Amino acid sequence: MTAGKWHIDRAENRWLAKSQIHTNLSDGTYPMIDVPRYTFIHETKVELISPYGNTSQLTLGYQGNGEGSVPEAFLKDAEINPDGTIIMRSMLKHGNSPYSAGKYFNAHPGSIILVVVKGNAASTAAVRVWMEYSVIHS
């Protein structure tokens, strides 16, 4: 590289992915959407289709990229408010988590994960996850 010149990688794509609607999830960590290597995540959202109970907990994070698992990377339980109104919760609008401004998977692929503590959730409790992303190779 010549002094005074910068190399810029550009992405000319922007995609939206969604998980299936999941109902009656037990306690556990669920991979919701696969994330390819070289993916920049612009936005993640949790869509509460049917609310959970007041002792339930949901967090949205990721696993992979050679970093293990970060269960509250995008949205914490209080930001999702799983026992509240049926609504879409956004990492950009509602998030105050470590990666609520975005995340680049440059080392390895991974997945968006939903961590569930079922609590007193009804069997009709339902959730879906959305991800807006670009793939940009370096």
FENMO-V582533 format. One record per backbone hydrogen bond with DSSP energy under -0.5 kcal/mol. NH is the residue of the N-H (numbers start at 1). CO is the residue of the C=O. If there is no record, write none. Layout:
BEGIN
nh:co
NH:CO
NH:CO
END
This chain:
BEGIN
nh:co
5:2
8:6
15:133
17:131
19:129
22:20
22:127
24:125
28:116
30:114
31:29
32:30
32:112
33:112
35:110
36:34
38:105
39:36
39:105
40:134
41:39
41:103
42:40
42:132
43:132
45:130
46:89
47:45
47:128
48:46
48:87
49:47
49:126
50:126
52:82
56:53
57:117
59:115
60:75
61:113
62:70
63:111
64:68
65:109
67:64
70:62
73:70
74:60
75:60
79:76
80:76
81:77
84:81
87:85
89:46
89:87
91:44
94:90
95:90
95:91
97:74
99:73
100:97
102:99
103:41
105:39
105:103
106:104
110:35
111:63
112:33
113:61
114:30
115:59
115:113
116:28
116:114
117:57
118:116
121:118
125:122
126:50
127:22
128:47
130:45
131:17
132:43
133:15
134:40
136:38
136:134
END
